[in-house]
Amino acid sequence: QVQVVESGGGLVQPGGSLSLSCAASGTIFGTMGWYREAPGKEREIVAAINRAGDYLEYADSVKGRFTISRDNAKNTVYLQMNTLKPEDTAVYYCNTYPTPRDYWGQGTQVTVSS
């Protein structure tokens, strides 16, 4: 099955930016989403994009700050995160949306702290 590798996380100060990537080992045909899981909280959807890139969905908490995009030729989905807040601290994952596969990548840690 197609595997994914998330990357681009790190430590950033509040107000800073990060760009995440999700590289798949094969063709991604459907809608993909970025999810995040913060300590003590359930995993939640952050943003989603269909294959054509003309349907975008964002959680209210990130609207206006995060931008999801994809490059089908590279089998990669991106998440540009601007104006980061401490509450954005979490492990970020990509997976199919709205129904994620049982398989999850290792995720990438995003920590927003001064």
Solvent accessible surface area in square Angstrom, and as a share of the most:
residue,aa,sasa,rsa
1,Q,165,0.74
2,V,44,0.25
3,Q,98,0.44
4,V,5,0.03
5,V,88,0.50
6,E,4,0.02
7,S,54,0.35
8,G,37,0.36
9,G,30,0.29
10,G,29,0.28
11,L,134,0.67
12,V,23,0.13
13,Q,124,0.55
14,P,63,0.40
15,G,50,0.48
16,G,21,0.20
17,S,57,0.37
18,L,32,0.16
19,S,59,0.38
20,L,0,0.00
21,S,32,0.20
22,C,0,0.00
23,A,47,0.36
24,A,14,0.11
25,S,86,0.55
26,G,20,0.19
27,T,57,0.33
28,I,14,0.07
29,F,153,0.64
30,G,37,0.36
31,T,34,0.20
32,M,4,0.02
33,G,0,0.00
34,W,0,0.00
35,Y,15,0.06
36,R,15,0.06
37,E,59,0.27
38,A,20,0.16
39,P,114,0.72
40,G,91,0.88
41,K,140,0.59
42,E,155,0.70
43,R,84,0.31
44,E,78,0.35
45,I,49,0.25
46,V,1,0.00
47,A,1,0.01
48,A,0,0.00
49,I,6,0.03
50,N,34,0.18
51,R,90,0.33
52,A,82,0.63
53,G,31,0.30
54,D,117,0.60
55,Y,103,0.39
56,L,83,0.41
57,E,57,0.25
58,Y,46,0.18
59,A,26,0.20
60,D,119,0.62
61,S,63,0.41
62,V,0,0.00
63,K,117,0.49
64,G,86,0.83
65,R,28,0.10
66,F,5,0.02
67,T,71,0.41
68,I,3,0.02
69,S,48,0.31
70,R,35,0.13
71,D,46,0.24
72,N,54,0.28
73,A,99,0.77
74,K,136,0.58
75,N,37,0.19
76,T,15,0.09
77,V,0,0.00
78,Y,66,0.25
79,L,0,0.00
80,Q,66,0.29
81,M,0,0.00
82,N,59,0.30
83,T,76,0.44
84,L,2,0.01
85,K,79,0.33
86,P,72,0.45
87,E,114,0.51
88,D,0,0.00
89,T,34,0.20
90,A,1,0.01
91,V,37,0.22
92,Y,0,0.00
93,Y,27,0.10
94,C,0,0.00
95,N,0,0.00
96,T,37,0.21
97,Y,44,0.17
98,P,106,0.67
99,T,105,0.61
100,P,48,0.30
101,R,62,0.23
102,D,145,0.75
103,Y,57,0.22
104,W,67,0.24
105,G,11,0.11
106,Q,114,0.51
107,G,8,0.07
108,T,16,0.09
109,Q,87,0.38
110,V,0,0.00
111,T,41,0.24
112,V,5,0.03
113,S,53,0.34
114,S,124,0.80
